Amino acid sequence: EIYTLSLHDALPISQDTCTAVCGDGKRVGNEACDDGNTVSLDGCAGDCATIEDGFTCSGGSGNTSDTCVPCHQTCATCTGPAATECVACASTHPFFDAPGSCVDDCTPLGKYGNPSSVCDVCDASCGTCSGPTSSECLTCTNAATPFVSSGTCVAECPVGTYVETSGTTATCVSCHSSCSECSAAGSMACLSC
């Protein structure tokens, strides 16, 4: 069997500095990127129309090709390869912490994850929190109000509760139902009935 090739089939992709030719290594016209090939899954889509998710491409111009590199593992899309250059977050780190980081939990930052999956600052009375108000504290950092009682930082636990500590967190916990005052959990810890 005889195969015939046209002259066009044998020539490499031409380099044109005025017309967009995907794969020629020159970002021209409406190309989002051009890394010098028409292969997908390397950062620049095979048609040069988009930068693929999980990559960032830069350096391309009418004279040079783009260099595409993977985003940091916490980013779904990014402006650069660093963990602080995320635009959208990977599913493993779903919370966006401005200006450009993605985290798996906002709490250690003294923030909470809002309904839009953005880390927002806790109320000033809280050390860590589950929401924006002073009644959504998980921990307290102010020495004047060190105890968490029903989500609020207080100076002392109210009557009918006792202090339970876990690490550096001190929480006011309700006494056993038979106690009006107590020193610990259970009916044997009643100070008054």
C-alpha positions, -999 to 999 in steps of 0.1 A, spaced: 0 0 0 13 34 -9 8 64 14 12 99 1 20 129 21 14 164 11 41 190 16 20 205 44 20 172 63 58 171 63 64 207 75 67 215 112 42 239 127 51 274 114 60 302 137 39 333 131 42 363 153 10 379 141 -15 350 137 -24 326 165 -11 291 156 -15 268 186 16 248 193 41 272 177 55 284 211 43 320 205 13 333 225 -5 355 200 -41 367 196 -67 350 217 -45 321 229 -46 318 267 -13 300 266 11 283 241 37 260 254 50 249 221 29 218 216 -7 207 211 -6 181 240 -32 184 267 -27 176 304 6 195 305 -8 228 317 -18 244 284 -49 228 267 -42 211 233 -61 239 216 -42 267 235 -76 282 245 -73 276 283 -49 270 310 -58 236 325 -71 234 361 -43 226 385 -17 245 365 -4 280 359 14 292 328 35 323 324 62 339 302 45 335 269 45 363 244 47 369 207 84 358 209 85 331 236 65 301 247 47 297 280 61 276 308 34 257 326 39 243 361 15 225 385 -3 246 412 5 238 449 -14 207 460 -38 229 481 -50 248 450 -74 238 423 -64 269 402 -37 294 409 -16 323 397 17 307 406 31 275 421 33 286 458 7 277 485 -1 314 488 -11 318 451 -44 299 450 -74 313 432 -97 283 439 -92 256 465 -86 218 460 -113 196 476 -88 185 503 -83 221 514 -117 236 508 -114 269 527 -100 300 511 -79 322 534 -72 356 518 -51 367 501 -45 334 484 -41 303 507 -63 272 509 -67 253 542 -85 223 554 -97 240 586 -100 277 595 -101 272 633 -63 271 640 -61 305 623 -86 320 648 -112 320 620 -142 301 609 -154 288 575 -183 308 563 -210 294 540 -190 305 509 -160 284 522 -140 315 530 -121 319 563 -135 348 583 -121 363 615 -137 354 648 -152 379 672 -124 396 692 -136 380 724 -129 345 710 -96 327 705 -112 302 681 -148 300 669 -175 283 649 -191 316 636 -189 353 636 -206 363 669 -193 365 705 -216 335 713 -199 311 690 -165 309 707 -147 275 710 -118 289 730 -110 321 748 -77 339 748 -84 369 771 -72 363 806 -101 384 820 -127 360 803 -109 326 801 -140 303 803 -163 292 775 -199 290 787 -225 282 760 -202 296 734 -194 329 752 -162 338 769 -169 346 806 -149 357 837 -163 328 858 -185 299 852 -222 304 862 -238 287 892 -249 252 882 -217 245 862 -182 234 868 -149 240 849 -137 212 827 -103 216 811 -90 200 779 -55 212 770 -56 250 772 -94 252 769 -116 257 800 -153 251 795 -182 255 818 -201 223 819 -236 218 835 -237 200 869 -256 167 873 -293 172 873 -295 165 911 -270 193 919 -275 231 920 -237 235 925 -209 211 919 -172 206 916 -171 180 888 -193 156 868 -218 132 884 -241 133 914 -212 125 938 -197 159 931 -226 180 943 -217 210 966 -254 218 971 -287 201 960 
